[in-house]
Each structure stands twice: as C-alpha cells, then as structure tokens.
Amino acid sequence: MYRATASSLKRHLKGGVLGNLGATRFATSSAIAAKVSSGGLFSWLTGERSSSLAPLDTPISSFVLQMLMGGGGSFSAGGPGKGMHSRLFLRVLNEYQQIQSFSAFNSIFNNTGLFGIYASTSSDFAPKAVELAAKELIAIATPEKVPEVQLDRAKKSTKTAVLMNLESRMIASEDIGRQILTYGERKPVEEFLKAVDEITLDDITKISQRIISSPLTMASYGDVINVPSYENVSSMFHAK
C-alpha cells in the first residue's frame, strides 16, 4: 500500500501511549482506538487472523479518514498543508487551550491495524479530553455531519502526501517491497489515486461506524488519576 503518512502508531508507542510510563508527572496522555474486523484489517488488538486481504478501497478509506480528522499539536509552525484546517484542529485544538496535542492516527498491515485518537493535556482536563475524542469519532460516523468540502480537502491532502513521499527513493523502494509482499505485485500509483477520488461521504460514514462499533482499546500514561475508566469510555460509544 502506498504510504500516505509515516506510521503514527510507531511514534506513539515510542513516545507516549504505551511507552515511558509515568514519565510525565503533571500531564496526561491518552489514546482511544478500535479495530475493524473486515478482511483482516485492524485485528491485532484481539489477536484475530484472516487469510483474506482487505479490498483496496477499505484501507484507502481509512487513510482519507485520518486526513479528514487530522489534528496535531497546540502550536504548529508552518501554513497550508500542516493539517490546520482538519476537523480536530477546527473543532478541538482551536477551541480548548488546555489540550497540548490531539490527533488521529492510523496504521494498517496485512492482518493487523489500529485507528484512533491520541490526546495530551493536563490531568484535570483529562476527562474532557477523552470525552472530546469519543465525540469526534462518533460525529465522523454520523451521516450528514461531514461537509463535502472537508472530504474534498482530505482527498487532495491524501494524494499530495502519497506523491510527495514517492519522491523519496527510500520510501519508493520500501513501497515496492510492501506491495509485492501484500499483493504479489506493485499496483500503479494511478490506481491508488483513482480509488481516492472515488471515496464518498457514505464510505467515510460506513468505515467510521465499523470502527466505533468494534471493541475499544484505551491506553494512558502520566498523571492518570482523573482519566475515565475503560468501562465509562466504552459506554460513550454504545449510549442509547
């Protein structure tokens, strides 16, 4: 699969979500994520295996979804292209100064994967940050909550990121190896770009609904005394 972005999961595992436990005493970092049990996607969280690979459009939908949600740090140097017009920037980072970082992450392999939101904030604001993460995932899965202009921007950002990455010989070489191992061939980049163009709002809604309907995975570190319990957060996605 063409690499739309560097793996956020790798960065989070090393820098916070599951690593450096207790390294931040007066701050809290949390991540909530979920799997999608389709064609082997996102099954690492429960140890499931699938012999069938996901169709090309499914991982592409998740790439576009990540770009659509976006996010980042409370301060970001640079202008267009830094994700400052993404949903998490506009709806969360621009509205709550207590949040230090708030971003969607996505990592997909043949039969493993993870999609979720990573947040960093002060301990006393942790309950609200977790609530906001859950609300954003629910909102993206609700029909007619995403404007067409946001989807168009996310698709253009996805294609730009892919084409820029493929300018690197190292990334292009890695991409060749990944695709041969996954598909037995390297698919033309035009096929990927065409698939991105064909993503619709309905596709985004469907994959988001599959994500939030699957079992929740949650991890926190730092001053976690105020972080809501797993049961409490999980119930947010299944409220009647």
Secondary structure by P-SEA (a helix, b strand, c coil): cccccccaaaaaaacccccccccccccccccccccccccccccccccccccccccaaaaaaaaaaaaaacccccccccccccccccccccccccccccccccbbbbbbcccccccbbbbbbcccaaaaaaaaaaaaaaaaaccccccaaaaaaaaaaaaaaaaaaaccaaaaaaaaaaaaaaccccccaaaaaaaaaaccaaaaaaaaaaaaacbbbbbbcccccccccaaaaaaaaccc
